[in-house]
Amino acid sequence: MFALFEEAGKFMAGRVLSEAEASLQVELDSGKRVKVKAANLLLKFDQPGPAELIAQAQALSETIELELAWEFAPEDEFGFADLARDYFNDKASVEQQAAALFRLYEAPHYFRRAGKGRFRKASAEVLQQALAAIEKKKQVQAQITAWAAELAAGQCPAPIREQLYRILFKPDKNAPEYKAVVEASRSTHTAPLDLLKRAGAIDSPYQFHWKRFLFENFPKGTGFPALEAPQIPDDLPLADVQAYSIDDSQTTEIDDALSLQGLGSGTVVLGVHIAAPGLALQPGSAVDQVGRARMSTVYMPGYKLTMLPDDVVQAYTLAEGRACPAVSLYVTLDEATLEIRATQTRIERVPIAANLRHDQLDSVVTPEWLENPDFEHENGAEPPSIGRSSLSFLYRLARHLKTQREVVRGKPETFNRPDYNFRLRPAAPNGEANGSSAHEPVGQEQVDISVRQRGAPLDLIVAEAMILANSTWGQWLAEHGLPGIYRSQASLAPGVKVRMGTKALPHAGIGVKSYAWSTSPLRRYTDLVNQWQIIACARHGKTAALVAPFKPKDAELFSIISGFDAAYSAYNSFQAGMERFWTLKYVQQQGLTELEATIVNTYNGVVMVRADRLPLVLPVLGAQDLPRGAHVRVRLGEIDEITLDVHGTVTERLDTPADAAAPDAADETGDDDEPVAGPIAIAVDLSESDDTTSGKAIEKTPA
């Protein structure tokens, strides 16, 4: 005798070896013996054999019309054998009974299972809904198949093009667009990104990077709601100084300015004046919520997304010709020894005499011009309005402050690697650059890359003044028992990174006791938060902790730090990726096929080189036996503007082994690596930078 039974959702049949009240011993065709509970037994039969029964029943089940079976089925619960007798005849064979069982089991939309071999037919309404869902699923699958065929043939359906960034970076794996890409990728044995590129889904490499960034970081768009900048009370005292800002020519968010008093008297007062949006904006206000959502201005070559609306920025920026509200740090110094005698913080209006532009003045304000009163430039360049003697003193002070920090730091800062400025010029219809400036790049602009040497006098003056302000105010907050947002670094040992927190801890990379970003409140949200705390100290002194917006151990501060860290990292990575994109575009536009470069490191057996005159790091072949620091000539391979990938081959060593020197390590973190593009286009910035080279976030390419 044979038995048909169900085990773990599968139907099996075999020879009955023994039978008890609650179970059976059954031998399958494979020879395996199994114990079957009596409750799982569905049929006993003598003919045909188990394998033949299952094969015949499966073939017969496909002939059963579900609509007809549903009509024949009783309204109450029934067994599969009952349906077989109603559907076939009252003497339904074992094969017919098994066929009815299989058919009922595989049609849950027609028949609900009510137990082992027991069923109940679905209501007409439920059946109609189920059939509609099945039909819809068939149509969706047909659409998926059609889209996949188009992709395989090199054409991109419009719905997939519209969902490109979601498919690649935040996919809904149940979406038909995603499934079509997966199906086409498998059938063509092609990676999804390569498949979509070949199908023309990506019209512009630049737009691919830009829209991906917006998709991930600005899903609701980059526009601002209609906001009005709150007015700062005009009863602030007027400072008896003339202040000067020093920024890039295109900078619109002018956060800081400097003043100098008492030169030649033996006692000099340095003023560091910071724009004061914190006097008008309040935590939780509409403008504050916008700033907190963005956390920082986003920079990229040829364009930027400001943290605050332009109207708000212009209300508080330190524009020349105005007496602007500011939070000022006054540092009293011995003119001869440069010893700091006292510091004072004031809230006031500061007359801004001029907005100086370092890119226009760097060629004039040189070390020779500052250190030698008799030195004059051959081209008769006009000196800046701040005055030569003032700049000379500020430069001497900056070098002194830098030297003091280096003593604490334990080693000197080196500025051997230059910064690069990017300028984009839109292409005219004939393809030539027309010299005008576009509001938002489209990816076809002519790119100019120029060198800005780190540590140039104006750069150093601003950097050291901002470091002095950030470290002084950071320590001042701690003395008043107020928390702030600090950046700290325990040591310069490899792998010890800069961290953010609420306690005034040392920053080994910069060489200061504490360091709180406070000098860019129009561009970084952390600086605005710290400015609120500084204002509370300036107004209320020792009782500031009672009225300051953020109290010790305030959970809100930790939330801000977390959000800022994530946003700032994403923005920096995007900026690095865009700079790499425009560098590769420059290589193409200039027709460069070879570069001189220096070997900087090896990752997993891959040798990396840094171009000597461009901000470009790339992997090369043919350099496995060359040491770090070797100077080589590299032949460039094909450039991929989507993955930002370019490889090279070393064709010649340009130095002798005795001349080779390892590249200088990065200043404050020990990282010596620049961004290296990875798959799918976004470069990862391996280095972390504070204000040691610029005094604030470097605005390389502002709009």
C-alpha positions in Angstrom: 0.0 0.0 0.0 1.1 3.5 -0.8 0.4 6.8 1.0 0.3 10.5 -0.2 1.1 12.9 2.5 2.2 16.5 3.1 5.5 17.4 4.8 6.6 21.0 5.3 4.4 22.3 2.5 5.4 19.6 0.0 3.5 16.6 -1.3 5.3 13.3 -1.2 4.3 9.7 -1.7 5.9 6.4 -0.7 5.3 2.7 0.4 3.7 2.2 3.8 6.0 -0.1 5.8 4.1 0.0 9.0 1.2 1.8 10.5 0.3 2.8 14.1 -2.6 4.7 15.5 -0.8 8.1 15.3 1.8 7.6 12.6 3.1 5.7 9.7 6.5 4.5 8.6 6.9 5.3 4.9 9.7 4.4 2.4 10.2 6.9 -0.4 11.3 6.0 -3.9 14.8 7.3 -2.9 15.0 4.6 -0.2 14.7 7.1 2.6 12.4 6.1 5.4 10.3 8.8 7.1 7.9 8.9 10.0 4.6 10.5 8.9 2.0 11.7 11.4 -1.4 10.3 10.8 -2.8 13.9 10.6 -0.6 14.6 7.6 -1.8 11.5 5.7 -4.0 12.6 2.7 -4.5 9.5 0.6 -3.9 5.7 0.7 -3.8 3.8 -2.6 -2.6 0.6 -4.2 -2.2 1.8 -7.8 -0.3 3.4 -9.5 3.1 3.7 -7.9 4.0 6.8 -5.9 6.0 8.5 -8.6 3.5 7.8 -11.3 0.6 9.1 -9.2 2.3 12.4 -8.5 3.3 12.8 -12.2 -0.1 11.9 -13.5 -1.9 14.0 -10.9 0.2 17.1 -11.6 -0.5 16.8 -15.3 -4.2 16.3 -14.7 -4.4 19.2 -12.3 -3.4 21.7 -15.0 -6.6 20.7 -16.9 -8.8 21.7 -14.0 -10.5 25.0 -14.7 -10.4 27.0 -11.5 -13.4 29.1 -12.4 -15.5 26.0 -13.0 -14.1 24.3 -9.9 -15.0 27.4 -7.8 -18.6 27.3 -9.1 -18.9 23.5 -8.3 -17.4 23.9 -4.8 -19.8 23.9 -1.9 -20.2 27.1 0.2 -19.1 25.3 3.4 -15.8 23.8 4.2 -14.9 20.7 2.1 -12.2 18.2 1.3 -10.3 17.8 -1.9 -11.9 14.4 -2.5 -15.3 16.1 -2.3 -14.4 18.5 -5.1 -12.9 15.8 -7.2 -16.2 13.9 -7.1 -18.2 17.1 -7.9 -15.8 18.1 -10.7 -15.0 14.7 -12.4 -17.5 12.1 -11.2 -18.8 10.5 -8.1 -16.3 7.7 -8.5 -13.2 10.0 -8.9 -10.0 8.0 -9.2 -7.0 8.4 -6.9 -5.3 10.4 -9.7 -8.2 12.7 -10.0 -8.4 13.2 -6.2 -4.7 14.0 -6.1 -5.1 16.3 -9.1 -7.9 18.2 -7.2 -5.6 18.4 -4.1 -2.7 19.9 -6.1 -5.0 22.4 -8.0 -6.7 23.6 -4.8 -3.4 24.0 -3.0 -1.9 26.2 -5.7 -4.9 28.5 -6.0 -5.2 30.3 -2.6 -7.0 33.2 -4.3 -9.9 30.9 -5.2 -9.7 28.6 -2.2 -8.5 29.2 1.4 -6.9 26.4 3.2 -8.9 25.3 6.2 -6.7 22.4 7.4 -4.9 19.4 6.0 -6.7 18.7 2.8 -9.5 20.9 3.8 -10.6 24.1 1.9 -13.2 26.9 1.8 -13.9 28.8 -1.3 -13.3 32.6 -1.4 -16.2 35.0 -1.6 -17.0 36.5 -5.0 -15.7 39.9 -3.8 -12.4 38.6 -2.5 -11.9 36.5 -5.6 -12.5 39.5 -7.9 -9.9 41.6 -5.9 -7.4 38.7 -6.0 -7.8 38.2 -9.7 -7.4 41.9 -10.3 -4.2 41.9 -8.3 -2.9 38.9 -10.2 -3.6 40.6 -13.5 -1.9 43.8 -12.4 1.1 41.8 -11.3 1.3 40.1 -14.8 1.1 43.5 -16.4 3.8 44.9 -14.2 6.0 41.9 -14.9 5.4 42.3 -18.6 6.4 46.0 -18.3 9.6 45.0 -16.4 10.4 42.5 -19.2 9.8 45.1 -21.8 12.0 47.7 -20.0 14.7 45.2 -19.5 14.7 44.4 -23.2 15.0 48.1 -24.1 17.9 48.5 -21.7 19.7 45.5 -23.0 19.3 47.0 -26.5 20.9 50.2 -25.4 17.8 52.4 -24.9 16.6 53.8 -21.6 12.9 54.0 -21.0 11.7 57.4 -19.7 10.4 56.0 -16.3 13.8 54.5 -15.6 15.6 57.7 -16.5 13.3 59.6 -14.1 14.2 57.2 -11.3 17.9 57.0 -12.1 19.3 58.3 -8.8 16.8 56.4 -6.7 17.6 53.2 -8.6 21.4 53.6 -8.2 21.6 55.1 -4.7 18.4 54.5 -2.6 16.6 51.8 -4.5 13.1 50.5 -3.7 13.8 46.9 -4.6 10.1 46.2 -5.2 9.8 49.0 -7.7 9.4 47.8 -11.3 12.1 50.3 -12.6 14.6 48.8 -10.2 13.7 45.2 -11.1 14.0 46.0 -14.8 17.6 47.3 -14.3 18.5 44.2 -12.3 17.0 41.9 -14.9 18.8 43.7 -17.8 22.0 43.7 -15.8 21.8 40.0 -15.3 20.9 39.2 -18.8 23.6 41.3 -20.3 26.2 40.5 -17.6 26.8 44.3 -17.2 27.1 46.3 -14.0 24.0 48.5 -13.5 25.9 51.8 -13.9 27.6 50.7 -17.1 24.3 49.4 -18.4 22.6 52.8 -17.8 25.5 54.7 -19.2 25.4 52.6 -22.4 21.6 53.0 -22.6 22.0 56.8 -22.5 20.3 57.3 -19.1 23.1 59.8 -18.2 23.1 62.7 -20.6 25.6 64.8 -18.7 28.3 63.5 -16.3 28.2 66.9 -14.4 24.5 66.7 -14.0 24.8 63.1 -12.8 27.1 64.2 -9.9 25.1 67.4 -9.2 21.7 65.7 -9.2 23.0 62.8 -7.2 24.2 65.2 -4.5 20.9 67.0 -4.5 19.0 63.7 -4.3 21.0 62.6 -1.3 21.3 65.9 0.6 18.6 68.3 -0.7 15.6 66.0 -1.7 13.2 68.9 -1.3 15.3 71.3 -3.5 17.7 74.0 -2.8 15.3 77.0 -2.6 14.7 79.0 0.6 11.3 79.8 2.0 10.3 83.5 2.0 12.1 84.8 5.1 12.9 88.3 6.4 16.1 88.9 8.3 15.4 90.2 11.8 16.9 93.6 12.4 19.8 94.0 14.9 19.0 96.9 17.4 20.8 100.0 16.3 21.7 101.1 19.8 25.0 99.3 19.8 28.0 101.5 20.5 30.2 102.6 17.5 33.7 101.3 17.6 36.5 103.8 17.1 38.3 101.7 14.5 38.6 101.2 10.8 38.3 97.5 10.0 39.3 95.6 6.8 38.2 92.2 5.6 40.4 90.0 3.5 38.6 87.5 1.3 38.4 86.1 -2.2 37.0 88.4 -4.9 33.8 86.5 -5.2 33.0 86.0 -1.5 29.6 87.3 -0.5 29.4 86.0 3.1 32.0 88.3 4.7 32.3 87.0 8.3 35.4 88.6 9.6 37.5 91.8 9.5 40.6 93.1 11.3 41.6 96.4 12.8 44.8 97.7 14.3 45.2 100.6 16.8 48.2 102.1 18.5 50.9 101.2 16.0 54.1 103.0 17.0 53.0 103.7 20.5 54.5 100.6 22.1 51.1 99.1 22.8 49.0 97.8 19.9 45.4 96.6 20.0 44.4 94.0 17.4 40.7 93.8 16.7 39.1 90.7 15.3 35.5 91.6 14.2 33.0 88.9 13.4 29.6 89.4 11.8 26.9 89.1 14.4 23.8 87.3 13.1 23.5 85.9 16.6 22.4 89.3 17.8 19.2 89.0 15.8 18.6 85.4 15.1 17.2 83.3 17.9 17.4 79.5 18.4 14.2 77.9 17.0 13.3 80.9 14.8 12.4 80.5 11.1 15.8 81.6 9.9 17.6 79.5 12.5 15.7 76.4 11.3 16.9 77.0 7.8 20.5 77.3 8.9 20.2 74.2 11.1 18.8 72.2 8.2 21.7 73.0 6.0 24.4 73.3 8.7 27.0 74.9 6.3 27.5 76.6 3.0 28.2 74.0 0.2 31.1 74.9 -2.0 32.1 73.6 -5.4 33.9 75.1 -8.4 31.8 77.8 -10.0 28.9 77.7 -7.6 27.8 77.4 -4.0 24.7 76.8 -1.9 24.7 79.2 1.0 23.6 78.2 4.5 21.3 81.2 4.7 19.3 83.1 2.1 21.2 85.8 0.3 18.9 88.6 1.7 19.7 87.3 5.3 23.4 87.2 4.5 23.5 90.7 3.1 21.7 92.0 6.3 24.6 90.8 8.5 27.7 90.6 6.2 30.6 93.0 6.9 30.2 95.1 3.8 32.5 98.0 3.2 31.2 101.5 3.8 28.9 100.4 6.6 29.1 100.3 10.4 28.2 96.7 10.8 27.1 94.9 14.0 29.9 92.6 15.2 31.2 90.6 18.0 34.7 91.9 18.5 37.7 90.4 20.2 40.3 93.1 21.2 43.8 91.7 21.9 46.2 94.1 23.6 49.9 93.4 22.6 53.3 94.6 23.4 54.4 96.1 20.1 58.0 95.0 20.5 57.7 91.5 22.1 54.2 90.7 20.7 53.3 89.4 24.2 49.5 89.3 24.8 48.7 91.5 27.8 44.9 91.4 27.7 41.8 90.4 25.7 38.3 91.9 25.7 35.1 91.0 23.9 32.6 93.7 22.9 29.3 93.8 21.1 29.3 96.9 18.9 29.0 98.4 15.4 32.3 98.4 13.5 33.0 100.7 10.5 34.2 98.6 7.6 36.7 100.6 5.6 37.3 98.2 2.8 36.7 94.6 1.7 40.1 93.6 0.5 40.5 90.7 -2.0 43.6 88.5 -1.5 43.5 87.2 -5.1 44.0 90.8 -6.3 46.6 91.6 -3.6 48.7 88.4 -3.1 51.1 89.6 -5.9 51.6 92.9 -4.1 51.6 91.9 -0.5 54.6 89.6 -0.6 57.1 88.9 2.2 59.7 91.1 0.5 57.3 94.0 0.3 56.3 93.6 3.9 59.7 93.1 5.4 61.7 95.7 3.4 60.3 99.3 3.6 62.4 100.3 0.6 61.2 97.4 -1.6 58.9 98.4 -4.5 57.4 96.2 -7.2 58.6 96.9 -10.7 55.1 97.1 -12.1 54.2 99.9 -9.7 51.3 97.9 -8.2 49.0 100.0 -6.0 49.3 99.0 -2.3 46.2 98.1 -0.3 44.3 100.8 1.6 45.0 99.3 5.0 48.6 100.6 4.8 52.0 98.9 4.5 53.0 99.4 8.1 49.8 97.9 9.4 50.2 94.8 7.2 53.8 94.5 8.1 52.9 94.4 11.8 50.1 91.9 11.2 52.4 89.7 9.2 55.1 89.8 12.0 52.4 89.0 14.5 51.0 86.1 12.4 54.4 84.5 12.1 55.0 84.9 15.8 51.6 83.3 16.7 52.4 80.5 14.3 55.8 79.9 15.9 54.2 79.8 19.3 51.7 77.2 18.1 54.4 75.1 16.6 56.2 75.0 19.9 53.1 73.5 21.5 52.5 71.4 18.5 55.9 69.9 18.7 56.8 70.3 15.0 56.5 73.0 12.4 53.6 73.3 10.0 54.6 73.0 6.4 52.9 74.7 3.4 54.7 73.0 0.6 51.6 71.8 -1.1 49.6 74.5 -2.8 45.9 75.2 -2.8 44.2 75.5 -6.1 41.6 78.0 -7.3 39.0 77.0 -9.9 37.4 79.5 -12.2 34.7 78.5 -14.7 34.0 80.4 -17.9 30.9 79.4 -19.8 31.5 78.2 -23.4 30.1 80.3 -26.2 28.0 78.7 -28.9 31.1 78.1 -31.0 32.6 76.1 -28.1 35.1 78.8 -27.1 35.1 80.4 -23.6 33.2 83.7 -23.7 34.7 85.1 -20.5 31.4 85.7 -18.7 30.3 83.9 -15.5 27.4 81.5 -15.2 25.1 81.3 -12.2 25.0 77.5 -12.2 27.5 75.3 -14.1 26.2 72.9 -16.8 29.4 70.9 -17.1 30.8 72.3 -20.4 32.4 75.4 -19.0 36.0 76.3 -19.7 37.9 75.7 -16.5 41.0 77.6 -15.3 43.0 76.2 -12.4 45.5 78.5 -10.6 47.8 78.0 -7.7 47.3 79.7 -4.4 50.4 79.0 -2.3 49.5 78.0 1.3 51.0 80.4 3.8 51.0 83.5 1.6 51.2 86.6 3.8 47.5 87.7 3.6 46.4 84.1 4.0 48.6 83.7 7.1 47.5 87.0 8.6 43.8 86.0 8.4 44.5 82.4 9.5 46.4 83.3 12.6 43.9 86.0 13.6 41.0 83.5 13.3 42.9 80.8 15.2 43.6 83.4 18.0 39.9 84.3 18.1 38.6 80.7 18.1 41.0 79.5 20.7 40.6 82.6 23.0 36.8 82.5 22.8 36.8 78.7 23.3 38.8 79.1 26.5 36.6 82.1 27.6 33.4 80.0 27.3 35.0 77.3 29.5 36.0 79.8 32.1 32.4 81.0 32.3 31.1 77.5 32.7 29.4 77.5 29.3 29.5 74.6 26.8 30.4 75.3 23.2 31.1 73.2 20.1 34.8 72.4 20.1 37.2 70.7 17.8 39.9 68.7 19.5 42.7 66.3 18.7 44.4 64.3 21.4 47.8 64.0 19.6 49.5 64.1 16.2 50.0 60.3 16.3 48.9 58.5 13.1 45.2 57.7 13.1 44.3 60.2 15.9 41.5 62.2 14.2 40.0 65.6 14.9 36.8 65.2 16.9 33.9 67.5 17.9 32.5 67.8 21.4 31.2 70.2 24.0 34.3 70.3 26.2 37.3 72.6 25.9 40.0 70.0 25.1 43.4 70.6 23.5 43.8 70.6 19.7 47.2 69.1 19.1 47.1 69.6 15.4 46.8 73.4 15.8 48.7 73.7 19.0 46.1 75.4 21.2 44.5 74.6 24.6 41.0 74.7 23.1 39.4 75.5 19.7 35.8 76.5 19.1 34.8 77.5 15.6 33.3 81.0 16.1 34.5 83.1 13.2 32.2 82.1 10.3 28.6 82.4 11.7 27.2 83.2 8.2 28.7 80.0 6.7 28.8 77.4 9.5 26.0 76.6 11.9 28.5 75.6 14.7 29.9 79.1 14.6 26.5 80.6 15.0 25.8 78.4 18.0 29.1 79.4 19.6 28.3 83.0 18.9 25.1 82.8 20.9 27.2 81.5 23.8 29.8 84.2 23.4 27.2 86.9 23.3 25.7 85.6 26.6 29.2 85.8 28.2 29.8 89.3 26.8 26.4 90.6 28.1 26.1 88.7 31.4 29.6 87.8 32.5 29.7 85.2 35.3 25.9 84.8 35.3 25.9 83.8 31.6 25.2 80.2 32.4 21.8 81.2 33.6 20.7 82.9 30.4 22.7 81.3 27.6 20.8 79.4 25.0 22.6 76.1 25.7 23.4 74.8 29.2 26.0 72.3 30.3 25.2 68.8 29.1 22.5 70.1 26.8 21.3 67.3 24.6 20.5 69.8 21.9 24.2 70.5 21.4 25.0 66.9 20.9 22.2 66.7 18.3 23.7 69.7 16.5 27.2 68.2 16.5 25.9 64.9 15.1 23.9 66.7 12.3 26.8 69.1 11.5 29.4 66.3 11.3 27.3 64.3 8.9 26.4 67.3 6.7 29.9 68.8 6.7 31.4 65.4 5.7 29.0 65.0 2.8 29.6 68.6 1.6 33.4 68.2 1.7 33.2 64.9 -0.1 31.1 66.5 -2.8 33.4 69.5 -3.1 36.4 67.1 -3.5 34.5 65.1 -6.1 33.6 68.3 -8.1 37.1 69.6 -7.9 38.3 66.2 -9.3 35.6 66.4 -12.0 36.8 69.9 -13.1 40.4 68.8 -12.9 39.8 66.0 -15.3 37.8 68.3 -17.5 40.8 70.7 -17.5 43.1 67.8 -18.6 40.7 67.1 -21.5 40.4 70.7 -22.5 44.1 71.3 -22.4 44.8 68.1 -24.3 47.2 66.8 -21.7 48.4 63.3 -22.3 51.3 63.3 -19.8 51.9 64.7 -16.4 54.8 65.1 -14.0 54.0 63.6 -10.7 55.3 62.3 -7.4 54.7 58.9 -5.9 52.8 59.4 -2.6 51.6 56.0 -1.4 50.6 52.5 -2.2 47.1 51.1 -1.4 46.7 47.3 -1.6 49.6 47.0 -4.1 48.3 50.0 -6.2 50.8 52.8 -6.5 49.3 56.3 -6.3 50.9 59.5 -7.6 50.1 63.2 -7.1 50.4 65.5 -10.1 52.9 68.3 -9.6 50.8 71.1 -11.0 47.3 69.9 -10.6 45.1 68.8 -7.7 45.0 65.2 -9.0 45.9 61.9 -7.4 45.7 58.8 -9.6 46.8 55.1 -9.7 49.6 54.2 -12.0 51.3 51.1 -13.5 55.0 50.6 -13.9 56.0 52.1 -10.5 56.0 49.1 -8.2 59.7 49.2 -7.7 59.9 53.0 -7.1 60.1 54.5 -3.7 57.6 57.0 -2.2 58.7 60.5 -3.2 60.1 59.5 -6.5 59.5 62.1 -9.3 58.1 60.5 -12.5 56.5 61.2 -15.8 53.0 59.6 -16.2 51.2 58.9 -19.5 47.4 59.3 -18.9 44.8 56.8 -19.8 41.2 57.2 -20.7 39.1 59.5 -18.4 35.7 58.4 -17.1 33.7 61.5 -16.1 31.1 59.4 -14.3 33.3 57.4 -12.0 35.9 60.2 -12.0 38.5 57.6 -12.8 41.7 58.0 -14.7 44.8 55.7 -14.7 48.3 56.3 -15.7 51.5 54.5 -16.7 54.9 55.6 -15.5 57.1 56.2 -18.6 60.1 57.8 -17.0 61.7 58.6 -13.7 62.8 62.2 -13.6 65.0 62.3 -10.5 67.8 60.2 -9.3 67.4 57.8 -6.3 69.5 60.2 -4.2 67.2 63.1 -4.9 64.0 61.3 -4.0 62.3 62.6 -0.8 59.0 61.5 0.7 56.2 64.0 0.5 55.5 66.1 3.5 52.8 64.9 5.9 49.6 66.9 6.2 49.7 69.5 8.9 47.2 68.7 11.6 46.0 65.1 11.1 48.9 63.1 9.8 47.0 62.4 6.7 49.0 62.8 3.5 46.3 61.7 1.1 44.1 63.7 -1.3 40.8 62.5 -2.6 40.8 59.5 -4.8 37.7 58.8 -6.8 36.0 55.5 -6.2 33.2 53.8 -8.2 30.1 55.7 -9.1 31.7 59.0 -9.1 32.0 60.6 -5.7 35.5 61.0 -4.3 36.2 60.4 -0.6 38.2 63.1 1.2 40.8 61.2 3.2 42.1 64.2 4.9 40.6 66.4 7.6 41.3 70.0 7.9 40.8 72.8 10.4 41.8 76.4 10.2 45.6 76.1 10.1 45.8 77.2 6.5 43.0 79.7 6.1 41.5 80.8 9.5 38.1 79.8 8.2 36.5 77.5 5.7 38.3 78.2 2.5 35.9 79.5 -0.1 37.7 78.2 -3.1 35.1 78.7 -5.7 32.3 81.0 -4.5 29.5 82.2 -6.7 
